[in-house]
């Protein structure tokens, strides 16, 4: 069965030269995956932009009005990491739409991957850390509102804590937030996930996977979700500019394969997003992100 891969060329827009966010990585990732079509049998799905009804399930009216309408204050724009533009709004809505489409495909086939997504720092009323709208939260709330599922586990393995997602769902017992992240990293003020594992600087493949294997099966058994949303951030890689952990490419593949295989063996649909990754070498960065899709392709 082909692996559903969700992508839109609008995931990449122009940013000012030397902007720290590697916006072109989404285009390079897609090209990388297409070049491996003999190994990765993909069904490419083009998403539609998310609508305001979906966004409003988790974001406040004032914030949506400011973001969608272009009236974010200079301070709010600095906190987001981006200068506001209509193109940025369009790109954000497409990215959220991609994660929504990934869940629909995963519920149909068992497993699907977005080539973007993982904007877990966005809060109900504010953007933060390159995250403008929280695609994981919007998607989880949408799936519950549509009664597609009753319980959702969010597995967030980005190197930065999923603080926005954790805060948004801190009182919602239908959603379990699990964040395994670097202890000494952004955000400075951590939120309380349902399960947080904070790792010391320099954590490598073996210790990282040991923590993951000690936690995930127990979560699946105890929480008994109907759906897993997986944030496969590659900023845990040893060469990431912002990560401070020490996973290798092999470790990334092993991590992603373990998460996906463990969930699929439990009969759970999984929708995966690529999360963070920061390297000016876009070919190397896209190769790290592609480990998720390579791992997924072995399970279809």
C-alpha positions as CSV (number, residue, x, y, z in Angstrom):
1,X,0.0,0.0,0.0
2,X,1.4,3.5,-0.9
3,X,2.3,5.7,2.1
4,X,0.2,8.9,2.2
5,X,2.5,11.9,2.1
6,X,0.9,15.3,2.4
7,X,2.7,18.2,0.8
8,X,2.0,21.6,-0.8
9,X,4.4,23.7,-2.7
10,X,3.1,26.6,-0.6
11,X,4.8,25.2,2.5
12,X,7.9,27.2,1.3
13,X,7.7,31.0,0.9
14,X,10.4,33.6,0.5
15,X,12.0,35.0,3.7
16,X,14.6,37.7,4.1
17,X,18.2,36.6,3.4
18,X,19.9,34.9,6.3
19,X,16.6,34.5,8.2
20,X,17.3,31.8,10.8
21,X,14.3,29.7,9.9
22,X,15.2,27.3,7.1
23,X,12.0,27.8,5.1
24,X,13.3,26.1,2.0
25,X,13.7,22.8,3.8
26,X,10.1,21.8,2.9
27,X,10.8,22.0,-0.8
28,X,14.1,20.2,-0.5
29,X,12.5,17.5,1.6
30,X,9.9,16.9,-1.0
31,X,12.5,16.6,-3.7
32,X,14.5,14.2,-1.6
33,X,11.5,12.0,-1.1
34,X,10.6,12.1,-4.8
35,X,14.2,11.0,-5.7
36,X,13.7,7.9,-3.5
37,X,10.4,6.9,-5.1
38,X,11.7,3.4,-5.8
39,X,12.2,2.9,-2.0
40,X,9.3,5.0,-0.8
41,X,6.1,4.2,-2.5
42,X,4.1,7.4,-1.9
43,X,0.6,8.6,-2.5
44,X,1.1,12.4,-2.7
45,X,-1.9,14.3,-1.2
46,X,-2.3,18.1,-1.7
47,X,-4.0,19.7,1.4
48,X,-6.4,22.5,1.5
49,X,-5.8,25.4,3.9
50,X,-7.4,25.1,7.3
51,X,-10.5,27.2,7.9
52,X,-11.1,29.6,10.7
53,X,-13.7,27.4,12.3
54,X,-10.9,24.8,12.9
55,X,-8.5,27.4,14.2
56,X,-11.0,28.9,16.6
57,X,-11.3,25.6,18.5
58,X,-8.0,26.4,20.2
59,X,-7.0,30.0,19.4
60,X,-8.7,33.1,20.8
61,X,-10.8,35.4,18.6
62,X,-8.5,38.4,19.3
63,X,-5.4,36.5,18.3
64,X,-6.9,35.1,15.1
65,X,-8.2,38.5,14.2
66,X,-4.7,40.0,14.6
67,X,-2.9,37.2,12.9
68,X,-5.3,36.7,9.9
69,X,-5.9,40.4,9.5
70,X,-2.3,41.6,9.8
71,X,-2.5,43.7,13.0
72,X,0.0,41.8,15.1
73,X,2.1,44.2,17.2
74,X,5.8,44.5,16.5
75,X,6.5,42.7,19.8
76,X,4.1,39.9,18.8
77,X,5.9,39.6,15.5
78,X,9.3,39.4,17.1
79,X,8.0,36.7,19.5
80,X,6.8,34.7,16.5
81,X,10.1,34.9,14.7
82,X,8.5,36.2,11.5
83,X,7.6,39.5,10.0
84,X,3.9,39.3,9.2
85,X,2.8,39.0,5.5
86,X,-0.2,37.7,3.6
87,X,2.1,34.9,2.2
88,X,3.0,33.9,5.8
89,X,-0.7,33.6,6.7
90,X,-1.4,31.5,3.5
91,X,1.6,29.3,4.3
92,X,0.5,28.7,7.9
93,X,-3.0,27.8,6.9
94,X,-1.7,25.3,4.4
95,X,0.6,23.7,6.9
96,X,-2.2,23.3,9.4
97,X,-4.4,21.9,6.6
98,X,-1.6,19.4,5.9
99,X,-1.7,18.1,9.4
100,X,-5.5,17.8,9.3
101,X,-5.2,15.9,6.0
102,X,-2.6,13.6,7.6
103,X,-5.1,12.6,10.3
104,X,-7.8,11.9,7.8
105,X,-5.4,9.8,5.7
106,X,-4.1,8.0,8.8
107,X,-7.6,7.1,10.0
108,X,-8.2,5.6,6.6
109,X,-4.9,3.8,6.0
110,X,-3.3,3.5,9.4
111,X,-0.3,5.8,8.8
112,X,0.3,9.1,7.1
113,X,3.0,11.8,7.2
114,X,3.0,15.5,6.6
115,X,6.1,17.1,5.1
116,X,5.7,20.0,7.5
117,X,4.0,20.7,10.8
118,X,4.8,20.5,14.4
119,X,4.2,24.1,15.4
120,X,3.9,23.2,19.1
121,X,5.0,26.5,20.6
122,X,1.9,28.4,19.5
123,X,-0.4,29.3,22.4
124,X,-4.1,30.1,22.4
125,X,-3.5,33.8,22.3
126,X,0.1,34.2,20.9
127,X,2.7,33.0,18.5
128,X,6.1,31.9,19.7
129,X,9.3,30.3,18.4
130,X,8.4,30.2,14.7
131,X,5.0,28.7,15.6
132,X,2.0,30.9,14.5
133,X,-0.9,28.4,14.7
134,X,-0.7,25.2,16.7
135,X,-1.3,22.6,14.0
136,X,-1.2,19.7,16.5
137,X,-3.7,21.3,18.8
138,X,-6.0,22.4,16.0
139,X,-5.9,18.9,14.5
140,X,-6.5,17.1,17.8
141,X,-9.5,19.4,18.6
142,X,-10.9,18.9,15.1
143,X,-10.7,15.1,15.3
144,X,-12.5,15.2,18.7
145,X,-15.2,17.7,17.5
146,X,-15.9,15.5,14.5
147,X,-16.1,12.4,16.7
148,X,-13.6,10.6,14.6
149,X,-11.8,9.5,17.8
150,X,-12.4,9.9,21.6
151,X,-8.8,9.8,23.0
152,X,-5.6,11.2,21.4
153,X,-2.0,10.7,22.4
154,X,0.4,13.4,21.3
155,X,4.0,12.1,21.2
156,X,6.3,15.2,20.9
157,X,9.9,14.3,20.4
158,X,11.1,17.7,19.1
159,X,14.1,18.9,21.1
160,X,12.1,21.8,22.4
161,X,9.2,21.2,24.8
162,X,5.8,21.3,23.3
163,X,4.8,24.0,25.7
164,X,1.9,25.5,23.6
165,X,0.3,22.1,23.1
166,X,0.7,21.1,26.8
167,X,-0.8,24.4,28.0
168,X,-3.8,24.2,25.6
169,X,-4.8,20.7,26.7
170,X,-3.8,20.8,30.4
171,X,-7.4,20.4,31.5
172,X,-8.6,18.1,28.6
173,X,-8.4,14.5,29.7
174,X,-9.2,13.3,26.3
175,X,-5.8,14.3,25.1
176,X,-2.5,13.1,26.6
177,X,0.6,15.2,25.9
178,X,4.0,13.4,26.1
179,X,7.0,15.6,25.5
180,X,10.6,14.3,25.6
181,X,13.0,17.2,25.1
182,X,16.2,18.9,26.0
183,X,16.2,20.2,29.5
184,X,18.4,23.2,28.9
185,X,16.7,24.6,25.8
186,X,13.8,26.8,24.6
187,X,11.4,27.6,26.1
188,X,13.0,28.9,29.2
189,X,9.7,28.6,31.0
190,X,8.4,25.1,30.6
191,X,4.7,24.1,30.9
192,X,3.5,20.8,32.4
193,X,2.7,18.1,29.9
194,X,1.0,15.0,31.1
195,X,4.4,13.4,30.8
196,X,7.6,15.3,30.5
197,X,11.1,13.7,30.1
198,X,13.8,16.4,30.1
199,X,17.1,15.1,28.8
200,X,20.6,16.5,29.6
201,X,22.8,18.0,26.9
202,X,24.7,15.5,24.9
203,X,22.2,12.7,25.2
204,X,23.0,10.2,22.4
205,X,21.2,7.4,20.6
206,X,21.3,4.7,23.2
207,X,20.2,6.7,26.2
208,X,17.6,8.5,24.2
209,X,16.0,5.3,22.9
210,X,16.2,3.7,26.3
211,X,14.1,6.6,27.7
212,X,11.6,6.3,24.9
213,X,11.2,2.5,25.1
214,X,10.7,2.8,28.9
215,X,7.8,5.2,28.4
216,X,5.8,4.7,25.1
217,X,4.5,1.1,25.5
218,X,3.2,2.0,29.0
219,X,1.5,5.1,27.8
220,X,-0.3,3.2,25.0
221,X,-1.4,0.5,27.5
222,X,-2.6,2.9,30.2
223,X,-4.1,5.8,28.2
224,X,-5.5,3.6,25.4
225,X,-5.7,6.3,22.7
226,X,-7.6,5.9,19.5
227,X,-5.1,8.1,17.5
228,X,-1.5,9.1,17.9
229,X,-0.1,12.4,16.7
230,X,3.7,12.2,16.3
231,X,6.0,15.2,16.2
232,X,9.3,13.9,14.8
233,X,11.5,16.9,15.3
234,X,15.1,16.3,14.1
235,X,16.6,19.1,16.2
236,X,17.7,16.3,18.5
237,X,20.5,15.6,15.9
238,X,24.1,16.1,17.0
239,X,24.7,18.7,14.2
240,X,21.6,20.7,14.8
241,X,22.3,24.4,15.5
242,X,19.7,24.7,18.2
243,X,19.4,21.2,19.7
244,X,22.3,20.3,22.1
245,X,21.5,16.6,22.0
246,X,23.6,14.1,20.1
247,X,21.5,11.7,18.0
248,X,22.9,10.4,14.7
249,X,21.0,9.8,11.5
250,X,20.8,6.1,12.4
251,X,19.4,7.1,15.8
252,X,16.8,9.3,14.1
253,X,15.6,6.4,11.9
254,X,15.6,4.0,14.9
255,X,13.5,6.5,17.0
256,X,11.0,7.1,14.2
257,X,10.7,3.4,13.3
258,X,10.2,2.5,17.0
259,X,7.4,5.0,17.6
260,X,5.6,4.2,14.4
261,X,6.0,0.4,14.6
262,X,5.0,0.3,18.3
263,X,1.8,2.3,17.6
264,X,0.9,0.3,14.5
265,X,1.5,-3.0,16.3
266,X,-1.0,-1.8,18.9
267,X,-3.5,-1.2,16.1
268,X,-3.4,2.6,16.4
269,X,-3.5,5.0,13.4
270,X,-0.6,7.5,13.4
271,X,-0.3,10.9,11.8
272,X,3.2,12.3,11.8
273,X,4.7,15.7,11.3
274,X,8.3,16.7,10.8
275,X,8.8,19.2,13.6
276,X,11.9,21.3,14.1
277,X,15.3,21.1,12.5
278,X,17.8,23.9,12.0
279,X,20.7,23.7,9.7
280,X,21.9,25.9,6.9
281,X,22.9,22.8,5.0
282,X,19.5,22.1,3.6
283,X,20.4,18.8,1.9
284,X,21.7,17.4,5.2
285,X,18.6,18.8,7.0
286,X,16.2,17.3,4.5
287,X,18.0,14.0,4.8
288,X,17.3,14.0,8.6
289,X,13.7,14.8,8.1
290,X,13.3,12.1,5.5
291,X,14.2,9.5,8.1
292,X,10.6,9.8,9.3
293,X,9.2,9.0,5.9
294,X,11.7,6.2,5.2
295,X,10.8,4.6,8.5
296,X,7.1,4.9,7.7
297,X,7.6,3.4,4.3
298,X,8.8,0.2,5.9
299,X,5.5,-0.2,7.7
300,X,3.1,0.1,4.8
